[in-house]
């Protein structure tokens, strides 16, 4: 009985160690917004979102709110560290929001 208990305790310890080591996380940094820029020919709106990953590969999608619709979505992958995901652009001006999320 003691051998069974010791074996079970050792197995739980080993499994717990692997689980805690592999519990990577990723978060949005809270830096999400939109800008209006000029490229020399026309004005355009673009959205951005910053995300952080401690090692797990993640994909971040950023979309721009314009004319009451979420549009101009674009996805960026990151394997570690902080990344800024920029949306596609929409010509003109008038964007009133941006969002970023993990996909």
Secondary structure as GFF3:
##gff-version 3
##sequence-region A 1 103
A	DSSP	alpha_helix	2	21	.	.	.	ID=ss1
A	DSSP	beta_strand	26	38	.	.	.	ID=ss2
A	DSSP	beta_strand	43	53	.	.	.	ID=ss3
A	DSSP	beta_strand	58	66	.	.	.	ID=ss4
A	DSSP	beta_strand	69	78	.	.	.	ID=ss5
A	DSSP	beta_strand	81	86	.	.	.	ID=ss6
A	DSSP	beta_strand	90	91	.	.	.	ID=ss7
A	DSSP	beta_strand	97	102	.	.	.	ID=ss8
###
